Amino acid sequence: IDGDPVDGGWSDWGPWACSVSCNGGIGSRRRFCNNPEPNIKGEPCMGPSLMTGRCNTIKCGDITEDTDNLIRKRIRRNHTSMTVNEGERVIIQGDSDIIDIINQEAPDRDISWSHNGIIMNFNDDRIELIDYAI
């Protein structure tokens, strides 16, 4: 009980918990009076511990500008050219983390890769095109 008063301080806001993944929903996030916790002589934190509001307002099927920029950056960085003999299998390594981000931001969207309009098979982090003349 001895000692100076310690007033409470808020933690950072936690992540949003949203009712939907796209098209806008209602969400909430919390913060806690533990940075530091007030002692018996100190003042409690002032203001709300819960914030509510609209969240995930991007349209379903859309991706954020940050994700679009990440895709463009990866394509520029990972562009490769190769020589392939006829009948030889070609495997192009993909970025599964980008696919995960797209699936999170646009869960209703089908993801496919194509070359000259021909859809390629997508397995895990590999893209496969069988019996196609490039």
N, C-alpha and C positions, 0 to 999 in steps of 0.2 A: 504494500500500500504506500510505502515511502517512494519518493522519486517524483520527477516532473511528469506533468500530464502528457500523454501521447494521443494526439488526435488521429482519427481514422482517415485513411486514404483509399481511393478506389483503385482496383486493378484495371487493366485494360479490358475493353469490351471483348467478350467471347465471340465465336463465330455465329453467324445467323443460322437458325433452324427454320427452314421454310416449308410451307405446306405443299409446294409443287416445285418441279425442276425447271419449268419454263412457263411463259405466258402470264407471269405475275401471280403472286400469292401473298399470303400474310405470314410474316415470320416474326421471330423474337430472338433476342440475344441478351445475355446477362453479364453483369460485372459484380464483383464482390468487394466488401469493405475489409480488405485484408492487406493493404499496402501502405502503411501497416495497419494492423487491427488496433482500435482504440483501447487504451487501458481504462481502468475504472475512473480516473480523473479526466480523461480526454473526451473530446466531442466525437459523436458518431459521424459517419459520412453523410453529407447532404446531397439530396437529389435521388433520382430513381435508380434502382438496381436492375430494372427490366426495361428494355426498349422494344417496342413493336413497330412494324411498318411493312411496306411492300417490299418484296424481294423477288429475285430471279425474274426480272421483268423482260429478259430477252424473249423474242418470239420462239415458239417451238419450231425446231428445224434450223434455227439460226445458231451461229457460233459467235462468240465475242470477238471484238477487234484484236484483242491480245492473242487469241488462239489462231485467228487468221494470219496475223503477223508471224507467229511461231511456225506455222505450216510453211509459209513462204520462205522464211529463213532456213528451215531444215532442207527444203527442196534445193535452194541455192547451194547450201553447204554440202549436201550429200549427192549432188548430181555426179553421175559416173557414166563413162562410155565404155563399151566392151565390144569385143569381137566374138561372135558365136558361130560355130560351125552348124551346118544344116542338121537337124535332128537332135541337136544338143539341148539339154534342159538348161533354162535360164532361171536363176533364183535371185531376186532383188530383195535385199534386206529392207524392212520397213521400220517405222518408229511406233512401237505399240503404245508408248506413253501418249502420243498424240491421239491415237485411236481412243484410248481411255478418256481423254479430255473431251473429245467430240461426243462420245457416248454419254458423258455426264451432262454436257451442255445441251445436246440435242438428241435425247434418247429415242425419239420417234424416227430419226433419220437413218436411212440405209447408207452404209459406207461401202464404196467399191472403187477400184482403180481401173482405169481403162487405157488402152493404147489405140489411137485412131478409131475410137468408138467401140472397140471390142472390149467387153468386160473381162477382167482377169479374176481368177480364183483368189480368195483371201483366206489364208490359214495361219492362225496365230500372228506372228510378226513377219510372215513371208507372203509375197505376192507371186502367183504362179500363172503362167500362160502356156497352155499346151496346144500343140498342133496349130501354130499360127505363124505365118510368114511375116517377119518384120522387115 
